[in-house]
Amino acid sequence: MATRGRAVALTVALATGPLLLVPAEGATAAPPAAAAAAPGPGTNYATDDPFTSERAAWFRDDRFGMFIHFGAYSNLEGEYKNPDGSVCRNAEWIMRECRIPKDEYEKQAATFNPQDFDAKAIVAAAKSAGQKYIVLTSKHHDGYAMWPTKQNSWNLRDHSSFDKNRDIIAELKQAAEAEGIKLGLYYSIWDWHDPDFTSSSFPKYKERMYGQLKELIDNYDPALMWFDGEWDADRPTNPWTSRDGEELQTYLHDLNPDLVINNRVGKRRVTDGDYGTPEQEIPQGSGEGQLWESCMTINNNWGYVYDDNGWKSGAQLTRNLLHTSSRNGNYLLNIGPDKRGRVPAPSTAALKEMGDWLRSSGQSAAVYKAGFPGVVSQPNWGVVSQSGNDLYASVYQWPGAGKPLHLTANTGFTVNGASVLGSDQKVTVTKAGDGYDITPAGDATNPTATVIKLSITPAAPTAEGNGTGLKAEIFDNDQLTGSPKVTRTDPTINYAWRFGGSPAENIPTEHFGTRWTGTIEPRYSEKYQFTTVSDDTVRVWIDGKLIIENMTPHDGAVDKGAIELEAGKKYSIKVEHTEQTGEAFMKLLWSSPNTSQQIVPKSQLSPN
């Protein structure tokens, strides 16, 4: 657990010139960044498997969230007039991209008055859309805090024309909680405003940053923290490192072990945080090695721009949602309130259209708690998701009455029945070629997507194994030579040693290696894909066959290999991992048509 330190908290004093940092008398101290983590040999930071853990269950199930970009930049509504009369346009990046002097940006922020911000109305819009969680920008790259932070006065309460007695995050938290919607908070690491965001004084900045994050968690109890601004950049130079990310993630999980954190807490890698964050795109695959969430805009900008009329249709957005959920992803869809806090009407209209589709005829079952349908391949006429023993085929290109839709099967299963949601028309399912033909008797129910539900009986799994894990031989060198210093049984291979940890207390944090051996017992007879997340080298043998090999020292990498296995049979398995310098990770996952991606469970592993 993290060591809680004490330091002098800092605040910002308003002056006639630029904001100045001064000590805050009587302020609560923020823990210094250096004290955020107390790692050492034997430390493993991988406390669970986000693919299966109860902590992340809501995130895996909910699938659909609302992003809100709102801050001091909203006051400009996308346009800044230079002293020479020329106009520069941008949204949340306007301070940097339009090179607005700090004192000018502070002057405009002092007039910011989002008096019409209505948390209940925003939550109602999210609920109308079918969104299950909300993520608000508590602090964007301009450093402006949207809550009454004690760490500085560059915030909505102390530097605006807004009602000093209001707290919009508290209002949003209360409104969301009343409707059963979870609240998440976005926080930018990169800070254009703080004078200590430099390589030489960065520790001072991190003290205030840690203090602000503690305020957010203590005061608003967010279910999720959405970081950003972790990348290398200039104006100002960004000194954030992967080691900083390790310390921050550890600190946050010390404050709240159930917190879900995105991968931008570190350097946006598969080894950082709980989930990946593709932006303005939907990946083709179902994700490898990490949960994921695609964040996208309803129009062309994240923050409010007064004349951005590039609104996406509700039908397009609904199909985006179906694409993400059918690939095991989440969809975080953004709104940008104007300077008074009002949500543009086209945003709420599109959200309502999405919600209308989800509420109609039980079609939401294709999204919530649904995911990648391993038993079938994705068709070219729509998308398919799976929830338990039900497949949901969301059809975009309706074949016409009496014409078939073909589904390619990846493994054996039986279709027990089929129906068109919202229609009593008959649906015929017949075996055909490499799968099934699905033939509806009538017309589509709506132009966005007509959902055909297929009830199936999948292949029966063998009984759950009673394994205890794999034999682990741990060496104090990266050549796996000599006698192992530690021999034990590891329940799973799920390790994030990072910079400061190692497999055991008597193993150094650099230059070590581990060999795991034993047997693995599949539950189904089908092709299994094994996936490793490793740093620095890895090899995996199943049944004596080398299926994964990446012996070139590397940073966090995903490697894959596939092999046909027979249910209930025990196969030999050997895994070798070495750590040379820097960070260290080793995770072994599997997936198959009937097995969602997950850390290979203890029950299916035996040490002999």
C-alpha positions as CSV (number, residue, x, y, z in Angstrom):
1,M,0.0,0.0,0.0
2,A,1.1,3.6,-0.5
3,T,2.9,5.5,2.2
4,R,0.9,8.6,3.1
5,G,3.3,11.6,3.3
6,R,2.7,15.2,4.3
7,A,3.7,18.4,2.5
8,V,2.8,22.0,2.5
9,A,-0.2,22.5,0.3
10,L,-0.2,25.3,-2.2
11,T,-2.9,27.6,-3.5
12,V,-3.2,30.4,-6.0
13,A,-3.7,34.0,-5.0
14,L,-5.7,36.3,-7.3
15,A,-3.8,39.4,-8.3
16,T,-4.0,42.1,-10.8
17,G,-1.5,40.3,-12.9
18,P,-0.9,36.6,-13.6
19,L,-2.0,34.1,-11.0
20,L,0.7,33.4,-8.4
21,L,1.4,30.4,-6.3
22,V,1.6,31.0,-2.6
23,P,1.5,28.7,0.5
24,A,-2.0,28.1,1.7
25,E,-2.4,28.8,5.4
26,G,-4.1,25.9,7.1
27,A,-4.8,24.0,3.9
28,T,-4.9,20.2,4.0
29,A,-1.6,18.8,2.9
30,A,-1.3,16.7,-0.3
31,P,0.8,13.6,-0.2
32,P,4.1,14.2,-2.2
33,A,4.3,12.2,-5.4
34,A,7.5,10.5,-4.3
35,A,5.6,9.0,-1.4
36,A,2.7,7.7,-3.5
37,A,4.2,4.2,-3.9
38,A,6.2,2.1,-1.5
39,P,7.2,-0.8,-3.8
40,G,9.9,-3.3,-3.4
41,P,10.9,-6.9,-4.1
42,G,7.9,-9.2,-3.9
43,T,5.3,-6.6,-4.9
44,N,2.7,-7.5,-7.5
45,Y,0.4,-4.6,-8.7
46,A,-1.9,-6.9,-10.6
47,T,-4.5,-7.3,-7.9
48,D,-7.2,-8.8,-10.1
49,D,-8.2,-9.6,-13.7
50,P,-10.4,-6.8,-15.1
51,F,-11.9,-9.2,-17.6
52,T,-13.5,-11.2,-14.8
53,S,-13.2,-9.2,-11.6
54,E,-16.2,-7.9,-9.6
55,R,-14.6,-4.5,-9.4
56,A,-14.9,-3.9,-13.2
57,A,-18.1,-5.9,-13.7
58,W,-20.2,-2.7,-14.1
59,F,-17.9,-1.3,-16.7
60,R,-18.0,-4.5,-18.7
61,D,-21.8,-4.7,-18.5
62,D,-22.9,-1.1,-19.0
63,R,-21.3,-0.6,-22.4
64,F,-22.6,3.0,-23.0
65,G,-21.5,6.2,-21.3
66,M,-21.7,10.0,-21.7
67,F,-18.6,12.1,-22.0
68,I,-18.9,15.8,-21.1
69,H,-16.3,18.3,-22.2
70,F,-16.9,21.5,-20.2
71,G,-14.5,24.1,-18.8
72,A,-13.2,27.6,-19.0
73,Y,-12.6,27.0,-22.8
74,S,-16.4,26.7,-23.2
75,N,-16.7,30.4,-22.4
76,L,-15.1,31.2,-25.8
77,E,-17.5,28.9,-27.6
78,G,-14.8,28.0,-30.2
79,E,-13.5,31.4,-31.2
80,Y,-10.8,33.9,-30.1
81,K,-10.3,37.3,-31.6
82,N,-6.6,38.4,-31.7
83,P,-5.6,41.9,-31.0
84,D,-5.1,42.5,-34.7
85,G,-8.7,41.5,-35.4
86,S,-7.9,38.1,-36.9
87,V,-9.9,35.1,-35.6
88,C,-8.5,31.8,-34.3
89,R,-10.9,28.9,-33.9
90,N,-10.7,25.8,-31.6
91,A,-12.5,24.2,-28.8
92,E,-10.9,22.8,-25.6
93,W,-7.4,23.3,-27.1
94,I,-8.1,27.0,-27.8
95,M,-5.7,28.4,-25.2
96,R,-2.7,26.6,-26.7
97,E,-3.5,26.4,-30.3
98,C,-4.5,30.0,-30.6
99,R,-1.6,31.0,-28.4
100,I,-3.7,33.0,-26.0
101,P,-1.5,34.8,-23.5
102,K,-2.1,33.5,-20.0
103,D,-3.4,36.8,-18.6
104,E,-5.9,37.1,-21.5
105,Y,-7.1,33.6,-20.9
106,E,-7.5,34.3,-17.2
107,K,-9.5,37.4,-18.0
108,Q,-12.0,35.6,-20.1
109,A,-12.2,32.8,-17.5
110,A,-13.2,35.4,-14.9
111,T,-16.4,36.1,-16.9
112,F,-17.3,32.4,-17.2
113,N,-20.8,31.9,-15.7
114,P,-22.5,28.6,-16.5
115,Q,-25.6,29.6,-14.6
116,D,-27.8,27.4,-16.7
117,F,-25.9,24.2,-16.0
118,D,-28.7,21.7,-15.1
119,A,-27.3,18.5,-13.7
120,K,-30.8,16.9,-13.5
121,A,-31.4,17.7,-17.2
122,I,-28.1,16.3,-18.2
123,V,-28.6,13.1,-16.3
124,A,-32.1,12.9,-17.8
125,A,-30.6,13.2,-21.3
126,A,-28.1,10.4,-20.4
127,K,-30.9,8.2,-19.0
128,S,-33.1,8.9,-22.1
129,A,-30.2,7.8,-24.3
130,G,-29.7,4.6,-22.3
131,Q,-26.3,5.7,-21.0
132,K,-25.2,4.0,-17.8
133,Y,-22.3,6.2,-16.7
134,I,-21.1,9.8,-17.1
135,V,-17.6,11.1,-17.3
136,L,-17.1,14.9,-16.8
137,T,-13.9,16.8,-17.4
138,S,-13.0,18.0,-13.9
139,K,-9.8,19.5,-15.2
140,H,-8.7,19.8,-18.9
141,H,-5.3,20.8,-20.3
142,D,-5.8,24.4,-19.4
143,G,-5.5,23.4,-15.7
144,Y,-8.9,25.0,-14.8
145,A,-10.6,23.0,-12.1
146,M,-14.4,22.6,-12.3
147,W,-14.8,22.0,-8.5
148,P,-13.8,24.2,-5.5
149,T,-10.3,22.8,-5.1
150,K,-8.3,23.9,-2.1
151,Q,-5.0,23.4,-4.0
152,N,-5.3,26.7,-6.0
153,S,-7.8,29.3,-7.0
154,W,-7.7,28.6,-10.7
155,N,-11.1,27.0,-10.5
156,L,-14.8,27.6,-11.1
157,R,-15.6,28.8,-7.6
158,D,-12.7,31.2,-7.2
159,H,-12.1,32.4,-10.7
160,S,-15.4,32.9,-12.5
161,S,-18.7,34.8,-12.3
162,F,-20.5,31.6,-11.3
163,D,-22.4,31.3,-8.1
164,K,-19.8,30.7,-5.4
165,N,-22.2,28.4,-3.5
166,R,-22.7,26.0,-6.3
167,D,-20.6,22.9,-7.1
168,I,-21.5,21.4,-10.5
169,I,-19.7,18.1,-9.8
170,A,-21.6,17.7,-6.5
171,E,-24.8,18.5,-8.4
172,L,-24.0,16.0,-11.2
173,K,-23.0,13.3,-8.6
174,Q,-26.3,13.7,-6.7
175,A,-28.4,13.7,-9.9
176,A,-26.7,10.7,-11.4
177,E,-26.8,8.7,-8.2
178,A,-30.6,9.4,-7.9
179,E,-31.0,7.8,-11.4
180,G,-28.7,4.8,-10.8
181,I,-26.0,6.3,-13.2
182,K,-22.4,6.1,-12.2
183,L,-20.1,9.2,-12.2
184,G,-16.6,9.2,-13.6
185,L,-14.2,12.1,-13.7
186,Y,-11.7,13.1,-16.4
187,Y,-8.4,14.7,-15.2
188,S,-5.6,16.1,-17.4
189,I,-2.1,15.4,-16.4
190,W,-0.7,17.9,-18.9
191,D,-1.2,21.4,-17.5
192,W,-0.7,24.6,-19.6
193,H,-1.4,27.0,-16.8
194,D,0.5,25.8,-13.7
195,P,4.0,27.4,-13.6
196,D,5.4,24.3,-11.9
197,F,4.6,22.1,-14.9
198,T,8.2,22.0,-15.9
199,S,11.0,19.4,-15.6
200,S,12.7,21.3,-12.8
201,S,9.7,22.0,-10.6
202,F,7.5,19.1,-11.6
203,P,7.5,17.6,-8.0
204,K,5.7,20.7,-6.8
205,Y,3.1,20.3,-9.5
206,K,2.6,16.7,-8.6
207,E,2.0,17.6,-5.0
208,R,-1.0,19.8,-6.0
209,M,-2.1,17.2,-8.6
210,Y,-2.2,14.5,-5.9
211,G,-4.0,16.8,-3.6
212,Q,-6.6,17.5,-6.3
213,L,-7.1,13.9,-7.0
214,K,-7.6,13.1,-3.4
215,E,-10.2,15.8,-3.2
216,L,-12.1,14.4,-6.2
217,I,-12.1,10.9,-4.7
218,D,-12.9,11.9,-1.2
219,N,-15.6,14.4,-2.1
220,Y,-17.3,12.8,-5.1
221,D,-16.5,9.1,-4.9
222,P,-16.2,8.6,-8.7
223,A,-16.5,5.0,-10.0
224,L,-13.9,5.8,-12.7
225,M,-11.0,8.1,-13.3
226,W,-10.3,9.0,-16.9
227,F,-6.8,10.5,-17.4
228,D,-5.5,12.3,-20.4
229,G,-2.5,14.4,-21.4
230,E,0.1,11.7,-20.7
231,W,1.9,12.0,-24.0
232,D,5.2,13.7,-24.8
233,A,4.6,17.2,-25.8
234,D,5.9,20.8,-25.9
235,R,4.4,24.2,-25.1
236,P,4.8,23.2,-22.2
237,T,7.1,20.2,-22.3
238,N,5.4,17.3,-20.7
239,P,7.8,15.4,-18.3
240,W,5.2,12.6,-17.4
241,T,6.8,9.2,-17.4
242,S,5.6,5.6,-17.1
243,R,7.1,5.6,-13.6
244,D,4.9,8.5,-12.7
245,G,2.0,6.5,-14.0
246,E,2.9,3.5,-11.9
247,E,3.0,5.7,-8.8
248,L,-0.2,7.4,-9.5
249,Q,-2.2,4.3,-10.2
250,T,-0.9,2.7,-7.0
251,Y,-1.8,5.9,-5.0
252,L,-5.4,5.9,-6.5
253,H,-6.0,2.3,-5.7
254,D,-4.8,3.0,-2.2
255,L,-7.5,5.6,-1.9
256,N,-10.1,3.4,-3.5
257,P,-9.3,-0.2,-4.5
258,D,-12.5,-0.5,-6.6
259,L,-11.6,2.5,-8.8
260,V,-11.6,1.7,-12.6
261,I,-8.8,3.6,-14.3
262,N,-8.0,4.1,-18.0
263,N,-4.7,3.5,-19.6
264,R,-3.7,7.2,-20.0
265,V,-2.8,7.2,-16.3
266,G,0.5,5.9,-17.6
267,K,1.6,6.1,-21.3
268,R,-1.5,4.7,-23.0
269,R,-0.2,1.1,-23.2
270,V,-1.7,-2.3,-22.8
271,T,0.1,-2.5,-19.4
272,D,-1.3,0.7,-18.1
273,G,-4.6,1.1,-16.2
274,D,-7.6,-1.2,-16.6
275,Y,-8.7,-0.4,-20.1
276,G,-7.6,1.1,-23.4
277,T,-8.9,4.3,-25.0
278,P,-9.2,4.4,-28.8
279,E,-10.3,7.9,-29.8
280,Q,-12.7,8.7,-32.6
281,E,-12.4,5.2,-33.9
282,I,-13.8,1.7,-33.4
283,P,-11.2,-1.0,-33.5
284,Q,-11.8,-3.9,-35.9
285,G,-11.0,-6.7,-33.4
286,S,-12.4,-7.5,-30.0
287,G,-9.4,-6.2,-28.1
288,E,-6.3,-8.0,-27.0
289,G,-5.0,-8.1,-23.5
290,Q,-7.1,-5.2,-22.1
291,L,-10.6,-4.0,-21.8
292,W,-11.4,-1.0,-24.1
293,E,-13.7,2.0,-24.6
294,S,-14.0,4.1,-27.7
295,C,-14.6,7.8,-27.0
296,M,-16.3,9.8,-29.8
297,T,-18.0,13.1,-30.5
298,I,-21.6,13.6,-31.6
299,N,-20.5,16.4,-34.0
300,N,-16.9,17.4,-34.9
301,N,-15.6,18.8,-31.6
302,W,-15.3,17.8,-28.0
303,G,-15.8,21.2,-26.5
304,Y,-18.6,23.6,-27.6
305,V,-18.1,25.4,-30.9
306,Y,-21.0,27.7,-31.7
307,D,-21.3,26.9,-35.4
308,D,-20.3,23.2,-35.5
309,N,-23.3,21.7,-37.1
310,G,-21.7,18.4,-38.2
311,W,-24.1,16.4,-36.2
312,K,-24.1,12.6,-36.6
313,S,-27.5,11.0,-36.9
314,G,-29.0,8.9,-34.2
315,A,-29.0,5.9,-36.5
316,Q,-25.2,6.3,-37.2
317,L,-24.5,6.7,-33.4
318,T,-26.7,3.6,-32.6
319,R,-24.8,1.5,-35.1
320,N,-21.5,2.8,-33.6
321,L,-22.8,1.6,-30.2
322,L,-23.7,-1.8,-31.7
323,H,-20.3,-2.2,-33.3
324,T,-18.5,-1.4,-30.0
325,S,-20.5,-3.7,-27.8
326,S,-20.3,-6.6,-30.4
327,R,-16.5,-6.3,-30.1
328,N,-16.4,-6.3,-26.3
329,G,-16.0,-2.5,-26.1
330,N,-17.7,0.4,-24.5
331,Y,-18.9,3.6,-26.2
332,L,-18.3,6.9,-24.5
333,L,-20.2,9.5,-26.5
334,N,-19.5,13.2,-25.9
335,I,-21.6,16.3,-25.4
336,G,-20.2,19.8,-25.1
337,P,-22.3,22.4,-23.2
338,D,-22.1,26.0,-24.2
339,K,-20.7,28.8,-22.0
340,R,-24.0,29.0,-20.0
341,G,-23.9,25.3,-19.4
342,R,-26.7,24.4,-21.9
343,V,-26.5,21.2,-23.9
344,P,-27.1,21.8,-27.6
345,A,-30.5,20.6,-28.7
346,P,-29.1,18.4,-31.6
347,S,-27.1,16.5,-29.0
348,T,-30.1,15.7,-26.9
349,A,-32.2,14.8,-29.9
350,A,-29.6,12.3,-31.2
351,L,-29.2,10.8,-27.7
352,K,-33.0,10.4,-27.4
353,E,-33.1,8.7,-30.8
354,M,-30.5,6.2,-29.6
355,G,-32.5,5.6,-26.4
356,D,-35.7,5.1,-28.3
357,W,-34.0,2.4,-30.3
358,L,-32.6,0.7,-27.2
359,R,-36.0,0.8,-25.4
360,S,-37.9,-0.6,-28.3
361,S,-38.8,-4.3,-28.2
362,G,-36.0,-5.3,-25.8
363,Q,-33.3,-4.3,-28.3
364,S,-31.1,-3.1,-25.5
365,A,-30.2,-6.8,-24.9
366,A,-28.0,-6.5,-27.9
367,V,-25.8,-4.0,-26.0
368,Y,-26.0,-4.3,-22.2
369,K,-24.1,-7.3,-20.7
370,A,-23.6,-8.4,-24.3
371,G,-20.2,-8.8,-26.1
372,F,-18.1,-10.5,-28.7
373,P,-19.9,-13.6,-30.2
374,G,-17.0,-16.1,-30.3
375,V,-19.3,-18.9,-31.7
376,V,-19.9,-17.0,-35.0
377,S,-18.0,-14.6,-37.3
378,Q,-19.2,-11.1,-37.8
379,P,-21.3,-10.9,-41.0
380,N,-21.2,-8.2,-43.7
381,W,-24.9,-7.3,-43.3
382,G,-24.7,-6.1,-39.7
383,V,-23.2,-7.1,-36.4
384,V,-23.8,-9.9,-33.9
385,S,-23.4,-9.8,-30.1
386,Q,-23.8,-12.5,-27.5
387,S,-25.3,-12.6,-24.0
388,G,-25.2,-16.0,-22.4
389,N,-26.9,-18.5,-24.7
390,D,-28.5,-15.8,-26.8
391,L,-27.2,-14.3,-30.0
392,Y,-28.4,-10.9,-31.1
393,A,-28.1,-10.2,-34.9
394,S,-28.5,-6.5,-35.5
395,V,-29.3,-6.3,-39.2
396,Y,-28.5,-3.2,-41.2
397,Q,-29.1,-4.6,-44.7
398,W,-32.4,-6.5,-44.5
399,P,-32.6,-9.3,-47.0
400,G,-36.3,-8.9,-47.7
401,A,-39.1,-11.3,-46.8
402,G,-38.2,-14.9,-47.5
403,K,-34.5,-14.2,-48.3
404,P,-31.7,-15.6,-46.0
405,L,-29.0,-14.0,-44.0
406,H,-25.9,-16.3,-43.5
407,L,-24.0,-16.7,-40.3
408,T,-20.6,-18.5,-40.3
409,A,-20.1,-20.8,-37.2
410,N,-16.8,-20.9,-35.5
411,T,-17.7,-23.9,-33.4
412,G,-20.5,-26.4,-32.9
413,F,-23.8,-25.1,-31.4
414,T,-27.5,-25.7,-32.0
415,V,-30.1,-23.0,-32.7
416,N,-33.3,-23.7,-30.7
417,G,-35.4,-20.8,-32.0
418,A,-35.3,-17.4,-33.6
419,S,-37.5,-14.3,-33.5
420,V,-37.4,-10.7,-34.8
421,L,-37.7,-8.4,-31.8
422,G,-40.7,-6.2,-32.2
423,S,-42.4,-8.5,-34.8
424,D,-44.4,-11.7,-34.7
425,Q,-43.0,-12.8,-38.1
426,K,-41.7,-16.3,-38.5
427,V,-37.9,-16.8,-38.7
428,T,-36.6,-20.0,-40.2
429,V,-33.1,-21.2,-39.4
430,T,-31.4,-24.0,-41.4
431,K,-27.9,-25.4,-41.5
432,A,-26.1,-24.2,-44.6
433,G,-22.5,-24.6,-45.6
434,D,-20.2,-23.4,-42.8
435,G,-23.0,-22.2,-40.6
436,Y,-26.6,-21.2,-40.7
437,D,-29.1,-19.4,-42.9
438,I,-31.5,-17.2,-41.1
439,T,-34.6,-16.4,-43.2
440,P,-37.2,-13.9,-41.9
441,A,-40.7,-14.1,-43.3
442,G,-41.4,-10.3,-43.2
443,D,-40.0,-6.9,-43.3
444,A,-37.5,-5.0,-41.2
445,T,-38.9,-3.3,-38.0
446,N,-36.9,-0.1,-38.3
447,P,-34.2,1.4,-40.6
448,T,-31.5,1.7,-38.0
449,A,-31.1,-2.0,-37.1
450,T,-33.6,-4.8,-36.9
451,V,-32.6,-7.3,-34.2
452,I,-33.0,-11.1,-34.7
453,K,-32.6,-13.0,-31.5
454,L,-31.3,-16.6,-31.7
455,S,-31.5,-18.9,-28.7
456,I,-28.7,-21.4,-28.9
457,T,-27.4,-24.4,-27.1
458,P,-23.6,-24.1,-27.1
459,A,-21.2,-27.0,-26.7
460,A,-21.3,-28.3,-23.2
461,P,-18.2,-27.6,-21.2
462,T,-16.4,-30.2,-19.1
463,A,-16.8,-30.0,-15.4
464,E,-14.8,-27.1,-13.8
465,G,-11.3,-28.1,-13.0
466,N,-9.9,-28.3,-9.5
467,G,-6.4,-27.1,-10.3
468,T,-4.3,-25.0,-8.0
469,G,-2.1,-23.2,-10.5
470,L,1.4,-23.8,-12.0
471,K,4.7,-24.7,-10.6
472,A,6.9,-21.5,-10.6
473,E,10.7,-21.6,-10.5
474,I,12.1,-18.1,-10.0
475,F,15.7,-17.3,-10.8
476,D,17.8,-14.3,-9.7
477,N,19.1,-13.9,-13.3
478,D,17.5,-13.3,-16.7
479,Q,19.1,-16.4,-18.3
480,L,17.1,-18.9,-16.2
481,T,20.4,-20.6,-15.2
482,G,21.5,-22.3,-12.0
483,S,19.1,-23.4,-9.3
484,P,15.9,-21.4,-8.8
485,K,15.9,-19.2,-5.7
486,V,12.2,-19.7,-5.2
487,T,10.0,-22.6,-6.1
488,R,6.2,-22.3,-5.4
489,T,2.8,-22.7,-6.9
490,D,1.4,-19.6,-8.6
491,P,-2.5,-19.7,-9.0
492,T,-2.4,-17.7,-12.2
493,I,0.2,-15.9,-14.4
494,N,-1.0,-12.4,-13.8
495,Y,1.8,-10.1,-12.8
496,A,2.5,-6.4,-13.0
497,W,5.8,-6.0,-11.2
498,R,6.4,-2.7,-12.9
499,F,9.6,-0.8,-11.9
500,G,9.7,-1.6,-8.2
501,G,8.2,-5.1,-7.8
502,S,9.5,-8.6,-8.4
503,P,8.2,-12.2,-8.0
504,A,9.5,-12.6,-4.4
505,E,11.2,-10.7,-1.6
506,N,14.6,-12.3,-2.3
507,I,14.4,-11.7,-6.0
508,P,15.9,-8.3,-7.3
509,T,13.7,-5.9,-9.2
510,E,16.0,-6.2,-12.3
511,H,17.5,-9.2,-14.1
512,F,15.2,-12.1,-13.0
513,G,13.4,-14.9,-14.7
514,T,10.5,-17.3,-14.1
515,R,9.7,-20.7,-15.5
516,W,6.1,-22.0,-15.0
517,T,5.3,-25.6,-15.7
518,G,2.5,-28.0,-15.2
519,T,-0.7,-28.9,-17.1
520,I,-3.6,-27.0,-18.6
521,E,-7.1,-28.4,-19.0
522,P,-9.5,-26.8,-21.5
523,R,-13.2,-26.8,-20.9
524,Y,-14.2,-27.0,-24.6
525,S,-12.9,-28.9,-27.6
526,E,-12.0,-26.1,-30.0
527,K,-9.2,-23.8,-31.0
528,Y,-7.8,-21.7,-28.2
529,Q,-6.0,-18.4,-28.7
530,F,-3.3,-17.7,-26.0
531,T,-2.3,-14.1,-25.4
532,T,0.6,-12.9,-23.4
533,V,1.2,-9.3,-22.1
534,S,4.9,-9.2,-21.3
535,D,8.1,-7.2,-20.7
536,D,10.9,-8.2,-21.5
537,T,10.9,-11.6,-23.1
538,V,8.4,-14.5,-23.3
539,R,7.9,-18.1,-24.6
540,V,4.9,-20.4,-24.3
541,W,4.7,-24.1,-25.1
542,I,1.5,-26.1,-25.1
543,D,1.7,-29.9,-25.5
544,G,5.4,-29.4,-26.4
545,K,4.6,-27.0,-29.2
546,L,6.1,-23.5,-29.1
547,I,3.1,-21.2,-29.8
548,I,4.4,-17.9,-28.6
549,E,8.0,-16.6,-28.8
550,N,9.2,-13.0,-28.4
551,M,12.8,-13.2,-27.3
552,T,13.7,-9.7,-28.4
553,P,13.7,-7.5,-25.3
554,H,10.7,-5.3,-25.5
555,D,8.4,-2.9,-23.6
556,G,4.9,-4.0,-22.8
557,A,3.9,-6.2,-25.8
558,V,1.0,-8.4,-26.8
559,D,1.8,-11.7,-28.4
560,K,-0.6,-14.4,-29.6
561,G,-0.6,-18.1,-30.6
562,A,-3.4,-20.6,-31.3
563,I,-3.8,-24.3,-30.9
564,E,-6.6,-26.9,-31.1
565,L,-7.3,-28.5,-27.7
566,E,-9.7,-31.2,-26.5
567,A,-12.0,-30.7,-23.6
568,G,-11.1,-32.4,-20.4
569,K,-7.7,-33.5,-21.5
570,K,-4.7,-32.2,-19.6
571,Y,-1.9,-30.8,-21.8
572,S,1.6,-29.9,-20.7
573,I,2.3,-26.2,-20.5
574,K,5.6,-24.3,-20.0
575,V,6.0,-20.5,-19.9
576,E,9.2,-18.7,-19.6
577,H,9.6,-15.0,-18.9
578,T,12.6,-12.8,-18.2
579,E,13.0,-9.3,-17.0
580,Q,16.2,-7.4,-17.8
581,T,15.8,-3.7,-16.9
582,G,13.0,-1.2,-16.4
583,E,9.4,-2.4,-16.0
584,A,8.3,-6.0,-15.8
585,F,5.0,-7.6,-16.7
586,M,3.8,-11.1,-17.4
587,K,0.2,-12.1,-18.0
588,L,-1.2,-15.3,-19.7
589,L,-4.7,-15.1,-21.1
590,W,-6.8,-17.4,-23.2
591,S,-9.9,-17.2,-25.3
592,S,-11.9,-19.6,-27.6
593,P,-15.3,-19.5,-29.3
594,N,-16.9,-20.4,-26.0
595,T,-14.5,-18.7,-23.7
596,S,-14.3,-14.9,-23.3
597,Q,-10.8,-13.4,-23.1
598,Q,-9.5,-13.8,-19.5
599,I,-6.5,-14.7,-17.5
600,V,-6.2,-18.5,-17.6
601,P,-7.9,-19.4,-14.3
602,K,-6.4,-21.4,-11.5
603,S,-9.1,-24.1,-11.8
604,Q,-7.7,-25.2,-15.2
605,L,-4.0,-25.2,-14.2
606,S,-2.1,-27.9,-12.3
607,P,1.5,-27.9,-11.1
608,N,2.2,-31.4,-12.4
